[in-house]
Amino acid sequence: MKKNLLDLSKEELSAVIKPSFRAKQIYQWIYHKYVNSFDEMKNIPKEMREELDKTYSISPLKIVKVESSSDGSKKYLFSLNDGYTVESVLLPMKKEEVDEDGKLIHHTKYTICISSQVGCKIGCSFCLTAKEGFKRNLSAGEITAQVLEIKKDNDIAQNRRVNIVYMGMGEPLDNIDNVSKAIKLFSDLDGLAIAPRRQTISTSGLSTQIKKLGLMDLGVLLAISLHAVDDELRQKLMPINKAYNIESIINAVKEFPIDARKRVMFEYLVMKNVNDDIASAKKLVKLLHGIKAKVNLIYFNPHVGSDFSRPTQKDVVAFQQYLIDHGVLCTIRQSKGLDISAACGQLKEKTDKELKNDNA
């Protein structure tokens, strides 16, 4: 099997290609001009293109299926070279605006949620991906390729920046070496040029790995999937809490280097009659005291077989208002993709079932 060229940084590529300036040219062909083969790289000598093609692939994944929502979001299922599949999501966060003369005020702003593993070890009770178990880590190139392919598929120009959230399938900090390399690959100016401040690591709270990431000081933002305000409930929802309890997470967050203009995000998946009451809101305010935090309330997206249900808007708004009234910045994430396979792992499961039925 050919090596994945997207796994190589520009510096690593320049070490194996001579003269080394060719590495920059190749990078720009892939990440700026979105070519799909070495043959398209016209300023690279033919002999070099042929040699590269013998050793490397620049397509570590392929689009298997896309579901488009009426709200503009898209759910992607990608097939990897070994046959495994992962999901990514394109979210339009702010629509394109023009003035009364038709002059562009600003382009559409996108966030792309990407996967870092095939499956997941964490085993959260509310997550569909957990049912699949863990298969393997994604390489740095497989992580970056998700964004590259989505930008290609939606004609998002190279110079149009996007925000990235490591919030798809898998636990990013359980694959910290490849994720940290992907952060650097994304930020290369001859690549996708996505600055670390536009990249957010969403973690279930591996406190030792949060500390390790902090010591790397990569400049990325941090989001904690909290979902509960006491260890008893969090342990039921997220078994990982046995190894990394809430206190250890909070202590690690307090040490994490964050730009003075930024905040640590705490993601709180709101589930009806589980964690949507004001008593939980009170505990959350106390828990986050002394942290420059922002809480993002997320409506639970129901899926077949789940034991949990979507909370009422009234309860979520009341929860938010309590936090705001007590000095905690809080937003409610607007649910997207409710008319498609929105929950993480849902499109993969649905496609797997269709394939089994077809082969039956």
SETOR-354544 format. One record per residue (C-alpha): residue in three letters; x, y, z. Coordinates in pm, 1 decimal. Layout:
REM residues N
 type     east    north       up
  ALA        X        Y        Z
...
REM end
This chain:
REM residues 360
 type     east    north       up
  MET      0.0      0.0      0.0
  LYS    124.0    347.7    -85.8
  LYS    224.4    590.5    187.8
  ASN     -8.2    879.7    264.0
  LEU    168.1   1197.5    152.0
  LEU    -69.3   1405.0    368.3
  ASP     96.5   1250.0    674.8
  LEU    413.8   1444.6    595.7
  SER    480.1   1798.1    706.5
  LYS    637.9   2029.5    449.7
  GLU    970.2   1992.3    631.7
  GLU    947.4   1612.0    626.7
  LEU    860.5   1617.1    257.4
  SER   1149.6   1851.3    177.0
  ALA   1385.3   1603.2    347.8
  VAL   1293.8   1326.7    101.6
  ILE   1251.1   1536.4   -213.4
  LYS   1540.6   1717.5   -377.2
  PRO   1564.6   2001.7   -447.9
  SER   1371.8   2080.7   -129.1
  PHE   1179.7   2376.1   -276.4
  ARG    968.3   2120.5   -462.6
  ALA    800.3   2033.5   -132.0
  LYS    645.6   2380.9   -112.2
  GLN    521.4   2351.4   -470.7
  ILE    367.0   2011.8   -405.3
  TYR    201.8   2139.6    -86.9
  GLN     46.7   2427.8   -275.1
  TRP    -84.0   2199.8   -549.9
  ILE   -256.5   1981.5   -291.9
  TYR   -382.6   2235.3    -39.3
  HIS   -429.0   2549.4   -250.8
  LYS   -523.6   2414.5   -592.4
  TYR   -697.9   2098.5   -468.8
  VAL   -547.0   1862.8   -726.0
  ASN   -629.7   1492.5   -697.5
  SER   -320.5   1345.3   -867.1
  PHE     49.4   1408.7   -911.5
  ASP     -6.2   1426.0  -1286.5
  GLU   -185.8   1760.5  -1241.1
  MET    122.0   1921.4  -1081.5
  LYS    248.4   2078.3  -1403.9
  ASN    550.5   2264.9  -1262.6
  ILE    689.1   1942.3  -1112.4
  PRO    919.5   1746.4  -1346.4
  LYS    746.9   1446.2  -1503.0
  GLU   1006.7   1202.3  -1371.8
  MET    955.5   1329.3  -1015.3
  ARG    576.9   1304.2  -1051.2
  GLU    607.7    944.3  -1165.1
  GLU    838.0    855.8   -874.4
  LEU    606.0   1022.7   -625.0
  ASP    308.1    833.9   -766.3
  LYS    486.9    502.3   -711.8
  THR    538.3    574.8   -341.5
  TYR    265.4    810.1   -225.0
  SER   -109.0    859.0   -233.5
  ILE   -273.3   1199.5   -183.8
  SER   -620.8   1055.8   -125.2
  PRO   -629.2    873.5    211.8
  LEU  -1009.3    879.8    219.2
  LYS  -1307.0    903.1    -13.4
  ILE  -1659.6   1037.1     25.9
  VAL  -1903.7    746.0     60.9
  LYS  -2218.4    937.8    143.2
  VAL  -2333.4   1293.5    210.1
  GLU  -2657.2   1397.7    378.8
  SER  -2760.4   1760.4    334.0
  SER  -2989.3   1938.2    577.7
  SER  -3237.4   2213.8    502.5
  ASP  -3033.6   2436.8    736.1
  GLY  -2725.4   2404.4    512.6
  SER  -2529.2   2159.7    726.5
  LYS  -2384.0   1846.5    567.9
  LYS  -2292.6   1513.2    723.3
  TYR  -2010.7   1323.6    549.1
  LEU  -1924.5    956.8    569.4
  PHE  -1568.5    889.1    452.9
  SER  -1414.6    554.3    361.5
  LEU  -1048.5    506.1    455.8
  ASN   -802.5    303.2    250.6
  ASP   -841.9      1.4    482.2
  GLY  -1221.5      2.9    449.7
  TYR  -1306.4    162.4    784.5
  THR  -1537.3    465.5    782.7
  VAL  -1548.7    792.0    979.1
  GLU  -1781.5   1091.0    988.9
  SER  -1733.1   1467.0    958.4
  VAL  -1979.5   1755.8    956.5
  LEU  -1984.6   2089.1    772.9
  LEU  -2175.0   2357.9    963.7
  PRO  -2250.8   2699.0    810.0
  MET  -2234.3   2928.7   1113.6
  LYS  -2298.6   3263.5    948.3
  LYS  -2452.1   3314.6    605.8
  GLU  -2299.6   3525.3    330.6
  GLU  -2412.7   3887.4    343.2
  VAL  -2426.0   4150.8     70.8
  ASP  -2520.0   4519.2     91.8
  GLU  -2801.7   4689.4   -100.5
  ASP  -2570.5   4736.4   -400.4
  GLY  -2487.8   4367.3   -410.9
  LYS  -2136.7   4416.4   -272.1
  LEU  -2011.0   4134.1    -53.7
  ILE  -1996.9   4223.3    317.0
  HIS  -1863.1   3886.4    430.0
  HIS  -1846.9   3527.2    307.8
  THR  -2026.3   3234.7    465.9
  LYS  -1846.4   3127.1    782.9
  TYR  -1804.9   2754.1    835.5
  THR  -1713.8   2518.6   1116.7
  ILE  -1601.9   2165.2   1033.4
  CYS  -1628.6   1891.9   1297.2
  ILE  -1377.1   1615.8   1232.3
  SER  -1299.6   1267.3   1362.4
  SER   -973.5   1162.8   1522.0
  GLN  -1030.6    788.0   1562.9
  VAL  -1222.4    500.7   1405.4
  GLY  -1464.5    428.3   1686.2
  CYS  -1392.3    531.9   2044.6
  LYS  -1272.5    382.8   2373.5
  ILE  -1456.6    623.1   2604.0
  GLY  -1795.5    447.6   2596.2
  CYS  -2028.9    739.3   2675.2
  SER  -2381.5    606.0   2730.6
  PHE  -2544.6    875.5   2515.0
  CYS  -2310.3    836.4   2215.1
  LEU  -2383.7    615.0   1916.2
  THR  -2015.0    588.4   1823.8
  ALA  -1954.3    403.7   2150.5
  LYS  -2158.7    107.8   2022.9
  GLU  -1900.2     43.2   1751.6
  GLY  -1610.6     11.3   1995.1
  PHE  -1256.8    123.9   1911.1
  LYS  -1081.8     17.0   1590.4
  ARG   -776.5    242.6   1547.5
  ASN   -634.6    593.6   1556.7
  LEU   -647.1    814.0   1249.2
  SER   -314.1    934.8   1114.3
  ALA   -241.9   1308.3   1096.6
  GLY   -300.3   1297.1    719.9
  GLU   -635.3   1121.6    757.3
  ILE   -741.8   1393.5   1001.0
  THR   -640.6   1681.9    773.8
  ALA   -786.0   1511.1    465.7
  GLN  -1136.9   1540.4    609.8
  VAL  -1119.9   1919.8    596.3
  LEU   -945.8   1918.3    257.8
  GLU  -1212.9   1696.7     99.6
  ILE  -1500.3   1898.0    248.9
  LYS  -1349.8   2224.6    121.9
  LYS  -1310.7   2067.8   -223.7
  ASP  -1662.8   1929.2   -226.2
  ASN  -1816.7   2264.7   -136.8
  ASP  -1593.3   2485.7   -352.2
  ILE  -1462.6   2668.2    -44.9
  ALA  -1160.7   2858.5   -172.7
  GLN   -820.9   2800.8    -15.5
  ASN   -809.6   3152.6    126.8
  ARG  -1150.3   3114.6    293.1
  ARG  -1071.6   3022.1    650.8
  VAL  -1282.4   2772.1    842.9
  ASN  -1300.4   2681.5   1208.9
  ILE  -1215.8   2325.0   1307.5
  VAL  -1351.0   2131.0   1603.6
  TYR  -1204.2   1791.5   1691.3
  MET  -1547.3   1669.4   1794.4
  GLY  -1637.6   1388.1   1556.1
  MET  -1578.4   1019.5   1618.9
  GLY  -1315.7    938.1   1879.2
  GLU  -1140.6   1109.7   2168.7
  PRO   -876.1   1351.7   2029.8
  LEU   -652.3   1338.5   2335.7
  ASP   -643.5    959.5   2317.5
  ASN   -464.6   1015.6   1984.1
  ILE   -264.6   1317.1   2097.5
  ASP     48.0   1257.7   1885.4
  ASN   -138.1   1248.7   1554.3
  VAL   -381.3   1523.0   1657.0
  SER    -99.7   1757.3   1761.8
  LYS     72.4   1693.3   1428.9
  ALA   -255.7   1762.5   1244.5
  ILE   -283.5   2096.3   1427.2
  LYS     56.2   2193.9   1287.2
  LEU    -27.0   2060.7    938.7
  PHE   -347.2   2265.3    931.4
  SER   -164.8   2583.9   1027.9
  ASP    108.9   2564.6    760.5
  LEU     72.6   2871.7    537.8
  ASP    154.9   2665.4    229.9
  GLY   -115.5   2421.7    336.5
  LEU   -468.4   2503.2    455.7
  ALA   -338.6   2794.3    667.7
  ILE   -587.7   2739.5    949.5
  ALA   -440.4   2907.0   1257.0
  PRO   -437.9   2718.4   1590.5
  ARG   -674.6   2979.4   1738.4
  ARG   -933.4   2851.7   1487.4
  GLN   -890.1   2493.9   1609.6
  THR  -1070.8   2356.9   1914.7
  ILE   -991.5   2029.2   2087.3
  SER  -1308.1   1882.7   2237.3
  THR  -1222.7   1624.1   2501.0
  SER  -1417.3   1404.5   2738.7
  GLY  -1170.7   1511.5   3004.7
  LEU   -850.9   1307.6   3003.0
  SER   -686.8   1529.8   3262.2
  THR   -331.9   1393.5   3220.6
  GLN   -355.5   1447.5   2844.9
  ILE   -499.1   1797.8   2894.8
  LYS   -182.8   1876.4   3091.5
  LYS     33.3   1723.2   2816.6
  LEU   -145.1   1929.3   2550.5
  GLY   -101.4   2239.1   2764.5
  LEU    274.1   2182.7   2785.8
  MET    288.0   2166.3   2404.0
  ASP    145.2   2520.4   2403.7
  LEU     13.6   2487.8   2048.5
  GLY   -225.1   2781.0   2076.8
  VAL   -542.2   2574.9   2027.0
  LEU   -866.1   2627.4   2216.3
  LEU   -998.8   2373.9   2463.9
  ALA  -1351.9   2242.0   2505.7
  ILE  -1447.8   2005.2   2786.8
  SER  -1738.4   1765.0   2739.8
  LEU  -1867.0   1792.1   3095.1
  HIS  -2237.9   1695.2   3071.9
  ALA  -2279.4   1648.5   3448.8
  VAL  -2196.3   1842.6   3764.8
  ASP  -2121.9   1557.9   4004.0
  ASP  -1917.2   1241.3   3974.1
  GLU  -2209.4   1006.7   4042.1
  LEU  -2409.3   1116.1   3737.1
  ARG  -2104.8   1176.0   3517.3
  GLN  -1979.4    825.0   3588.4
  LYS  -2312.8    683.0   3467.1
  LEU  -2300.2    893.0   3151.5
  MET  -1925.6    871.7   3092.9
  PRO  -1740.3    569.2   3240.5
  ILE  -1410.7    753.5   3180.6
  ASN  -1499.1    958.5   3488.8
  LYS  -1373.8    667.4   3702.8
  ALA  -1020.4    741.7   3585.1
  TYR  -1058.9   1118.2   3534.9
  ASN  -1305.8   1265.6   3780.2
  ILE  -1443.2   1617.6   3767.0
  GLU  -1194.9   1755.6   4022.0
  SER   -894.6   1632.0   3819.4
  ILE  -1039.8   1786.4   3503.3
  ILE  -1102.3   2123.8   3666.4
  ASN   -747.7   2128.4   3807.9
  ALA   -599.8   2047.7   3463.6
  VAL   -810.9   2319.5   3298.9
  LYS   -688.2   2580.1   3547.1
  GLU   -330.1   2509.1   3432.7
  PHE   -408.6   2511.2   3059.0
  PRO   -260.2   2807.0   2866.5
  ILE   -537.4   3011.8   2705.9
  ASP   -507.1   3337.4   2513.9
  ALA   -620.5   3624.9   2737.8
  ARG   -898.2   3703.4   2487.1
  LYS  -1031.8   3347.0   2488.4
  ARG  -1219.8   3118.0   2725.5
  VAL  -1231.2   2748.4   2801.9
  MET  -1550.4   2600.2   2660.4
  PHE  -1753.9   2361.4   2872.8
  GLU  -1994.3   2158.7   2662.7
  TYR  -2303.9   2048.4   2845.4
  LEU  -2532.2   1803.3   2665.5
  VAL  -2877.4   1868.5   2807.0
  MET  -3098.9   1561.8   2851.3
  LYS  -3457.2   1568.1   2970.9
  ASN  -3501.4   1483.2   3341.2
  VAL  -3133.3   1392.7   3368.7
  ASN  -2932.8   1715.7   3397.8
  ASP  -3168.9   1993.8   3288.9
  ASP  -3279.9   2121.1   3630.6
  ILE  -3188.9   2443.0   3813.7
  ALA  -3021.3   2244.5   4092.7
  SER  -2766.7   2126.3   3832.3
  ALA  -2724.6   2483.2   3709.6
  LYS  -2642.2   2595.1   4064.0
  LYS  -2377.1   2323.4   4100.1
  LEU  -2228.8   2419.0   3763.9
  VAL  -2187.4   2782.5   3868.2
  LYS  -2002.7   2672.1   4180.6
  LEU  -1787.9   2424.3   3986.9
  LEU  -1665.9   2684.1   3737.3
  HIS  -1587.5   2953.1   3992.8
  GLY  -1246.7   3105.4   3921.4
  ILE  -1226.6   2975.6   3562.4
  LYS  -1258.9   3201.0   3257.6
  ALA  -1525.4   2977.3   3114.5
  LYS  -1801.0   2969.1   2858.9
  VAL  -2076.1   2710.1   2880.1
  ASN  -2230.0   2577.9   2560.5
  LEU  -2564.2   2407.8   2619.9
  ILE  -2639.7   2141.6   2360.1
  TYR  -2979.0   1985.7   2300.4
  PHE  -2954.5   1607.2   2300.8
  ASN  -3015.1   1474.7   1946.8
  PRO  -3231.9   1161.4   1985.8
  HIS  -3145.1    842.6   1799.4
  VAL  -3297.8    497.3   1781.5
  GLY  -3217.9    286.0   2086.1
  SER  -3116.1    576.1   2309.8
  ASP  -3230.8    589.1   2672.6
  PHE  -3228.9    968.5   2667.5
  SER  -3462.7   1228.2   2520.4
  ARG  -3451.0   1590.3   2407.2
  PRO  -3517.1   1852.8   2679.3
  THR  -3780.3   2121.5   2644.2
  GLN  -3678.5   2463.2   2518.5
  LYS  -3826.0   2617.0   2833.4
  ASP  -3596.2   2416.6   3063.9
  VAL  -3283.8   2483.4   2854.4
  VAL  -3352.1   2858.4   2843.0
  ALA  -3414.1   2863.9   3219.7
  PHE  -3084.2   2678.0   3274.0
  GLN  -2903.5   2929.0   3055.1
  GLN  -3059.1   3227.9   3228.3
  TYR  -2956.1   3102.4   3571.6
  LEU  -2593.5   3075.3   3457.6
  ILE  -2598.0   3421.1   3300.1
  ASP  -2758.1   3574.4   3609.8
  HIS  -2473.1   3430.0   3815.7
  GLY  -2190.2   3558.9   3599.3
  VAL  -2124.6   3260.6   3372.2
  LEU  -2114.5   3327.6   2998.2
  CYS  -2354.5   3078.9   2843.1
  THR  -2486.7   3008.1   2494.3
  ILE  -2730.8   2754.7   2354.8
  ARG  -2603.2   2573.7   2050.5
  GLN  -2858.4   2593.8   1774.7
  SER  -2933.2   2238.3   1671.9
  LYS  -2844.4   2163.4   1312.7
  GLY  -2911.0   1866.4   1091.0
  LEU  -3218.7   1740.8   1274.3
  ASP  -3363.4   1628.2    940.4
  ILE  -3053.1   1417.9    865.7
  SER  -2833.4   1175.0   1064.0
  ALA  -2722.0   1441.0   1309.6
  ALA  -2597.5   1236.3   1603.8
  CYS  -2234.2   1127.9   1589.7
  GLY  -2210.9    778.2   1442.3
  GLN  -2568.6    782.8   1311.6
  LEU  -2486.3    805.9    940.3
  LYS  -2225.3    529.8    975.5
  GLU  -2471.2    298.0   1151.3
  LYS  -2747.4    368.0    899.2
  THR  -2513.5    305.1    604.4
  ASP  -2380.0    -15.5    761.1
  LYS  -2737.9   -143.2    801.4
  GLU  -2819.7    -59.1    438.3
  LEU  -2512.5   -248.8    318.9
  LYS  -2604.3   -553.5    530.1
  ASN  -2958.1   -549.5    392.9
  ASP  -2827.7   -521.1     36.3
  ASN  -2599.6   -819.8     91.4
  ALA  -2863.9  -1027.8    269.6
REM end
